[in-house]
Amino acid sequence: MYKQIIALFLIVFTFTVHAQTAATLKVEGEVQTPLTLTIKDLATFKNTPIKAKDRDGKEHSYTGVALHEVLQQAGVTLGGQLRGENLAKYIRIKATDGYEVVYSLAEVDPEFTDKVVVLAYEVDGKPLPIGEGPFRIVAPGDKKHARWIRQIASIKILFAKD
């Protein structure tokens, strides 16, 4: 019986780890190049390690990519082009459970802010745990963690309309 329980645990664990690493993240909307990214794809970007306290006040080391780097890869309007009507664009990030958060493009553009919003895929040197990953946002500049969205499924760039 003990061996069967261990075997079942290993099967579930292996499936869970595979599901986490095989998961994809879509970047779409007002972009020049829609993207479908995996953790392996994100690992090819410039690594942005960041230390931040979770909502319980415990400090962790997160590994990921600055969100603006992913947006640049998708051809989102940033930098010198982020002016005029383009300032009415925003980022809607959606989780697998339907939870959504919004950032303005200026909030993640290094030409507008010194704060770095990170699209994380590891915490403390390990893949994000089930219920948190495989992708999440870490925004140390936010006083509340309500926009530290977990289990991200998509990032969509949209125009604000009246």
Secondary structure, DSSP 8 states (H G I E B T S, - for coil): -HHHHHHHHHHHHHHHHHHHHH--EEEEES-SS-EEE-HHHHTTS----EEEE-TTS-EEEEEEEEHHHHHHHTT---GGG--GGGGGEEEEEEETTS-EEEEEHHHH-TTT-S---EEEEEETTEE--TTT-S-EEE-TT-SSSTT--BSEEEEEEEE---
